[in-house]
Amino acid sequence: MDRPSLTAFEDHLAAVFGAVRSSLISLLSGAGLDPLEPQEMARQLGISRNLTWKISRVVGAADMFQAFLHIPGDEGIEILAAAIERRGCSSAHLAAFNEATQELDRLVVRHAGDRATFDLILDGMGGRDAAERLEHSRKLAFRGNSGLWGAQARARSTTVLLLPSGSDADRIDVVMLGGLVDLRRLRPRTPWPIFFKHSFDARGNPDLSPPPEEPLDPPSHDRANLLREFCSADLPPIRTVPTSGGVEYVLDSGPIGNLGKCTCFFGSVFRGRAGRYRTPDDTHAEFVSHIHQPTETLQFDVIVDERLGLGKNPEVLIRGKVGHSGSAHSGLPLPFLERAVELPGPYPALDSPWVPQYGRLIEWTLSRLGADPGVLRAHRLVMKYPPMHATVSLRYSLPARP
């Protein structure tokens, strides 16, 4: 049997919603009630204002997805129908309303099985308030993952700085800054992987011959290239663990809760890491932040020397890692509505409420590199409760060779 297409689902959804709203308006109007006056409806029907407020939102919301979320459950529908029947209404209007709500139940069972799952389907389909609904789902996942894994971070900071290569006019120097702010364990004896280093080619596959990596703060005290000035003074030891796709840096066990809270940053420079111009096999410059911790806020900045001529509006991609894949470009696309915004100013204002000392970190980095802040522009993506085991990418179009 053929599976119903997304279009078939949306058509069914629109038809059912139209029938529910139309029959509801007729039912209320026939009983002499104004559906846009929920308090008065509650008084006249003798039912809760919360229920009549939902009814008012179903009738008055311009967006179908938003309105669907306010349709009461079976108990609320029964209370409303019984109250209107007591008040006196047309049997034809009541029958049409009952038929429409029964079709709603059939819709839910067919496509989701239950109302809670059906609402999750609607969350990913857009509409007004979709950003808030998706954030709420991610927050629930954050709380669950924090309890399951026994760790959480207040913020994940990823910064990519792109500069013309000093040795090859056709290449770009890439500077990577990564940080975890207020990482804390919720269970004792919980080592935690804080950073992963992987190198990929233009197609997103593992790069077996990556360019050499330079510590931003030489001499580095460890292979993680930590920026000690921006790390907690009592940072626990960090172990280096080779993996099939790169290197993993693991923070040793420490105290739980706020007593063991720590912040750490690392920084590396990759000379000539990316091509500056478009080729048939390489049309975009894509930069990735890997989410491996339950995290309250992701801040992802890309700071670009404007002389590189990269596209001005980066595309945002979020992919969930289901199963094993070595490609940075693989994974299931996840729903989101967040966008990267260009930060204002000829020298962008980079201070951050989520990452303390961030502005000073960038100034320190530019000073180390001898970069000119007057030719920089920056885009920032902020996401609350980024999904764990996902990759968040900002992708720029490469210019054609002049």
RAKADA-V88911 format. One record per residue. N is the residue number from 1. PHI is phi in degrees with one decimal (NA if undefined). OMEGA is omega in whole degrees, -180 to 180 (* if undefined). D_LAST is the distance of its C-alpha to the last C-alpha in Angstrom with 1 decimal. Layout:
N,PHI,OMEGA,D_LAST + N,PHI,OMEGA,D_LAST
//
This chain:
1,NA,180,54.4 + 2,-67.5,175,51.0 + 3,-76.9,178,49.5 + 4,-66.5,-179,48.9 + 5,-79.1,176,45.3 + 6,-60.1,179,43.6 + 7,-62.1,178,44.0 + 8,-62.8,178,47.7 + 9,-63.5,-179,48.1 + 10,-63.8,178,46.4 + 11,-64.4,178,48.6 + 12,-63.1,179,51.7 + 13,-58.5,-178,50.7 + 14,-64.4,-179,50.3 + 15,-66.0,-179,53.6 + 16,-67.7,180,55.6 + 17,-61.1,179,54.2 + 18,-60.0,-180,55.0 + 19,-68.3,180,58.5 + 20,-63.3,-177,59.1 + 21,-67.9,-179,58.0 + 22,-62.8,-179,59.7 + 23,-69.3,179,63.0 + 24,-68.2,179,62.8 + 25,-62.6,180,62.4 + 26,-64.0,-179,65.3 + 27,-63.2,-178,67.5 + 28,-69.4,-179,67.0 + 29,-62.6,179,67.4 + 30,-64.9,179,70.5 + 31,-94.1,178,72.0 + 32,74.4,-178,71.5 + 33,-111.9,178,68.7 + 34,-96.7,-175,65.6 + 35,-66.7,180,62.8 + 36,-95.8,176,60.7 + 37,-122.0,-172,63.6 + 38,-63.0,-180,63.8 + 39,-66.3,179,66.3 + 40,-67.5,176,68.7 + 41,-59.5,-180,68.3 + 42,-60.8,-179,69.2 + 43,-65.6,-176,72.3 + 44,-72.2,-178,73.5 + 45,-92.1,-179,72.9 + 46,71.3,178,74.0 + 47,-123.7,-173,71.0 + 48,-70.2,177,68.4 + 49,-68.2,178,65.9 + 50,-62.8,179,63.2 + 51,-68.5,-179,63.9 + 52,-69.9,175,63.9 + 53,-64.9,177,60.6 + 54,-62.5,180,59.0 + 55,-61.0,179,60.4 + 56,-62.7,179,59.1 + 57,-68.3,178,55.6 + 58,-63.0,-178,55.8 + 59,-73.4,-170,56.9 + 60,-95.0,-177,54.6 + 61,-69.5,179,51.3 + 62,-77.8,-176,48.6 + 63,-98.1,-176,46.7 + 64,-62.5,-177,48.3 + 65,-65.9,178,47.1 + 66,-64.2,-178,48.3 + 67,-65.1,-178,51.7 + 68,-58.1,-177,52.3 + 69,-67.6,-179,52.3 + 70,-100.1,177,55.3 + 71,-63.6,-177,57.5 + 72,-62.0,174,60.6 + 73,-74.4,-175,61.8 + 74,-57.3,-178,64.9 + 75,-64.5,179,67.3 + 76,-64.9,177,65.8 + 77,-61.2,-179,65.8 + 78,-64.6,179,69.5 + 79,-63.0,-180,70.4 + 80,-63.0,-178,68.7 + 81,-62.0,180,70.3 + 82,-65.9,-179,73.7 + 83,-66.6,-180,73.6 + 84,-71.6,178,72.6 + 85,-63.4,177,75.3 + 86,-64.3,-179,77.9 + 87,-71.6,-179,76.9 + 88,105.7,-179,77.3 + 89,-155.1,179,74.6 + 90,-67.9,178,74.3 + 91,-64.1,179,74.8 + 92,-67.3,178,72.2 + 93,-64.3,-180,69.6 + 94,-67.0,179,70.5 + 95,-65.0,179,70.4 + 96,-64.7,179,66.9 + 97,-66.6,179,65.7 + 98,-62.8,179,67.2 + 99,-66.4,-180,65.7 + 100,-65.3,-179,62.2 + 101,-72.0,175,62.5 + 102,-67.9,175,63.9 + 103,-66.8,174,60.9 + 104,-61.4,178,58.7 + 105,-60.7,179,60.6 + 106,-65.2,177,60.0 + 107,-59.9,-178,56.3 + 108,-62.9,-178,56.1 + 109,-63.2,-176,58.2 + 110,-65.9,-171,56.3 + 111,-94.5,-174,52.8 + 112,-137.1,-178,53.4 + 113,96.2,179,57.1 + 114,-152.6,-173,57.6 + 115,-67.6,-179,56.5 + 116,-62.1,178,54.8 + 117,-68.3,178,52.5 + 118,-61.2,178,51.9 + 119,-63.6,176,50.7 + 120,-65.2,176,48.2 + 121,-61.1,-179,46.8 + 122,-65.0,-180,46.4 + 123,-55.8,-176,44.6 + 124,-86.7,-176,41.6 + 125,-106.0,174,41.5 + 126,87.9,-177,40.3 + 127,90.6,178,42.1 + 128,-62.1,-179,43.2 + 129,68.7,-179,44.2 + 130,-64.1,-180,42.3 + 131,-60.7,180,40.5 + 132,-67.3,-180,43.9 + 133,-67.1,179,45.4 + 134,-65.8,178,42.7 + 135,-62.6,179,42.9 + 136,-62.1,179,46.7 + 137,-64.5,179,46.4 + 138,-66.3,179,44.1 + 139,-64.7,177,46.6 + 140,-61.2,178,49.4 + 141,-64.6,178,47.4 + 142,-59.5,-179,46.7 + 143,-64.9,179,50.4 + 144,-65.0,-180,51.4 + 145,-66.5,178,48.9 + 146,-61.1,178,50.1 + 147,-69.7,-178,53.6 + 148,-70.0,-175,52.9 + 149,-91.3,176,50.7 + 150,77.8,178,52.5 + 151,-159.1,175,49.5 + 152,-161.7,178,47.1 + 153,-125.5,177,44.5 + 154,-72.4,-180,44.1 + 155,-152.9,171,40.3 + 156,-115.4,-179,37.5 + 157,-113.2,173,34.5 + 158,-125.8,180,31.2 + 159,-131.3,175,28.3 + 160,-119.3,178,24.8 + 161,-113.9,-176,23.0 + 162,-113.2,-177,19.3 + 163,-132.8,174,18.0 + 164,-60.4,180,15.3 + 165,-70.9,179,17.0 + 166,-76.4,-176,18.8 + 167,-108.7,-177,18.9 + 168,-147.8,-176,15.6 + 169,-65.1,-180,12.2 + 170,-93.4,-175,11.1 + 171,-122.2,180,14.2 + 172,-122.1,170,15.9 + 173,-82.5,-178,19.5 + 174,-114.7,176,21.7 + 175,-110.4,-179,25.0 + 176,-113.3,174,27.6 + 177,-120.7,178,30.6 + 178,-131.2,-180,33.4 + 179,-153.7,170,36.8 + 180,-120.6,-177,40.0 + 181,-107.9,177,42.1 + 182,53.8,171,45.9 + 183,-72.5,178,46.1 + 184,-141.4,178,49.8 + 185,-91.9,177,52.0 + 186,-106.6,175,54.5 + 187,-137.2,179,56.5 + 188,-70.5,176,57.8 + 189,55.5,179,56.6 + 190,-118.0,170,53.2 + 191,-62.5,-175,50.5 + 192,-140.0,175,47.1 + 193,-70.5,-176,43.7 + 194,-101.7,-180,41.4 + 195,-139.8,173,38.0 + 196,-125.4,175,36.4 + 197,-118.2,178,33.6 + 198,-132.0,177,31.7 + 199,-121.1,-177,28.5 + 200,-126.4,175,26.6 + 201,-86.7,-175,23.8 + 202,-63.4,-180,21.1 + 203,-91.1,179,23.9 + 204,86.7,179,26.2 + 205,-90.8,-180,28.5 + 206,-55.3,179,30.1 + 207,-91.1,-176,28.1 + 208,-78.1,180,30.7 + 209,-132.2,-178,28.8 + 210,-69.3,178,27.2 + 211,-66.9,-179,25.8 + 212,-61.9,-179,28.5 + 213,-107.1,179,29.4 + 214,-109.3,173,30.3 + 215,-67.5,179,32.9 + 216,-73.5,-176,31.8 + 217,-124.4,-179,35.3 + 218,-75.1,-6,36.5 + 219,-77.8,180,39.0 + 220,-70.1,-179,39.0 + 221,-84.2,-179,42.6 + 222,-161.1,-177,41.7 + 223,-70.5,179,39.2 + 224,-76.2,-179,38.3 + 225,56.1,180,36.6 + 226,-65.6,172,38.6 + 227,-99.0,-169,38.0 + 228,-58.8,-179,41.7 + 229,-62.2,-176,41.5 + 230,-112.1,177,40.5 + 231,-106.2,175,42.9 + 232,-60.8,-178,46.5 + 233,-63.7,-177,48.8 + 234,-103.1,-180,51.0 + 235,-59.7,178,48.3 + 236,-62.8,177,50.0 + 237,-58.8,180,49.0 + 238,-117.8,178,45.9 + 239,-98.7,177,46.2 + 240,-99.0,-178,43.4 + 241,-123.3,177,43.8 + 242,-64.6,176,41.6 + 243,-128.1,-178,40.7 + 244,-66.0,-177,39.4 + 245,-108.6,-178,35.9 + 246,161.6,-178,35.7 + 247,-134.3,178,38.0 + 248,-117.2,179,40.1 + 249,-111.7,-171,41.5 + 250,-116.4,176,44.9 + 251,-80.9,-179,46.8 + 252,-66.1,-180,50.5 + 253,-60.3,179,53.3 + 254,-159.7,-180,54.4 + 255,-62.0,180,56.5 + 256,-88.9,175,56.1 + 257,65.7,-175,55.2 + 258,-65.7,180,54.3 + 259,-67.2,179,56.1 + 260,-107.5,-177,53.4 + 261,-64.6,-179,50.4 + 262,-147.0,178,47.4 + 263,-126.3,179,43.8 + 264,-145.0,178,41.3 + 265,-133.7,172,37.7 + 266,-131.1,180,35.6 + 267,-151.2,-179,32.2 + 268,-139.5,177,30.0 + 269,-118.3,177,26.8 + 270,-118.5,-177,24.6 + 271,-74.0,178,22.3 + 272,62.2,-172,19.1 + 273,-68.1,-174,20.4 + 274,-126.7,174,17.4 + 275,-75.0,-176,14.0 + 276,-86.2,-173,11.1 + 277,-120.2,180,8.8 + 278,-66.2,171,10.5 + 279,-130.8,178,12.5 + 280,-56.3,-178,15.4 + 281,-97.8,-174,17.8 + 282,-145.3,-174,16.2 + 283,-106.3,-176,14.9 + 284,-137.4,168,16.5 + 285,-105.8,-175,17.6 + 286,-120.5,-177,21.3 + 287,-127.1,-165,23.9 + 288,-124.0,168,27.6 + 289,-114.1,180,30.9 + 290,-93.4,-180,34.0 + 291,-101.4,-178,37.2 + 292,-118.6,179,40.2 + 293,-127.4,167,42.6 + 294,-61.4,-169,44.4 + 295,-133.9,179,42.4 + 296,-72.3,-176,43.1 + 297,-141.6,170,39.6 + 298,-101.8,170,36.1 + 299,-116.7,-176,33.6 + 300,-123.7,-179,30.1 + 301,-111.5,167,27.5 + 302,-121.5,-178,23.8 + 303,-110.4,-168,22.6 + 304,-123.1,167,18.9 + 305,-69.5,-172,17.2 + 306,-64.4,179,15.3 + 307,-70.0,177,12.6 + 308,-73.9,176,11.5 + 309,71.3,178,10.6 + 310,-70.3,179,12.9 + 311,-53.9,-171,14.8 + 312,-85.3,-178,17.6 + 313,-122.2,-177,20.5 + 314,-67.4,174,21.2 + 315,-82.8,178,23.4 + 316,-103.2,178,26.7 + 317,-130.1,176,28.4 + 318,-129.2,-176,32.0 + 319,-124.4,176,33.5 + 320,-88.9,-179,37.1 + 321,-89.6,176,38.0 + 322,-115.5,-173,40.9 + 323,84.0,-176,41.9 + 324,-101.9,174,40.1 + 325,-151.7,178,36.5 + 326,-88.6,-177,34.3 + 327,-90.4,178,31.1 + 328,-73.8,-175,29.4 + 329,-99.7,-178,28.3 + 330,-96.9,179,31.8 + 331,120.7,-180,34.7 + 332,-83.3,177,36.2 + 333,-65.6,-179,34.3 + 334,-105.0,-180,36.5 + 335,-72.6,177,37.0 + 336,-163.0,177,35.8 + 337,-125.4,180,34.8 + 338,-68.0,179,33.3 + 339,-130.6,173,29.8 + 340,-79.7,-180,27.5 + 341,-116.2,177,27.6 + 342,-79.5,-180,25.4 + 343,-78.5,-172,27.7 + 344,-77.6,172,28.3 + 345,105.4,175,27.8 + 346,-62.1,164,25.2 + 347,-111.5,-168,26.5 + 348,-53.2,176,27.4 + 349,-77.6,-170,31.1 + 350,-105.3,178,31.4 + 351,-57.2,-172,35.1 + 352,-137.1,174,36.6 + 353,-75.6,-177,40.1 + 354,-94.7,-175,39.8 + 355,-124.6,179,38.7 + 356,-58.1,178,40.8 + 357,65.7,-176,39.2 + 358,-65.5,179,35.7 + 359,-58.9,179,34.4 + 360,-67.0,177,36.0 + 361,-59.6,-179,34.4 + 362,-67.8,178,30.9 + 363,-60.0,178,31.7 + 364,-60.3,-179,33.3 + 365,-65.2,-180,30.3 + 366,-62.6,178,27.8 + 367,-64.3,179,30.4 + 368,-60.6,-175,30.6 + 369,-89.4,-176,26.9 + 370,67.7,-178,26.6 + 371,-83.6,-180,23.9 + 372,-88.8,-179,23.3 + 373,-66.5,-177,24.7 + 374,-71.6,-179,23.4 + 375,-111.9,-176,19.8 + 376,-101.2,167,21.0 + 377,-134.3,-172,21.5 + 378,-140.2,171,23.6 + 379,-117.7,-179,24.7 + 380,-129.2,171,28.3 + 381,-110.2,175,30.1 + 382,-120.3,178,33.9 + 383,-132.4,174,36.2 + 384,-79.2,176,40.0 + 385,52.5,180,41.6 + 386,-59.4,-176,38.6 + 387,-67.3,-180,39.9 + 388,-70.2,-178,41.1 + 389,59.5,177,39.6 + 390,-129.9,172,36.4 + 391,-113.8,177,32.8 + 392,-110.3,-175,30.8 + 393,-121.2,166,27.0 + 394,-114.1,-173,24.2 + 395,-125.3,-180,21.1 + 396,-111.6,173,17.6 + 397,-74.7,176,14.8 + 398,-82.8,180,11.8 + 399,-78.3,173,8.4 + 400,-73.0,178,6.2 + 401,-64.6,-177,3.8 + 402,-68.1,*,0.0
//
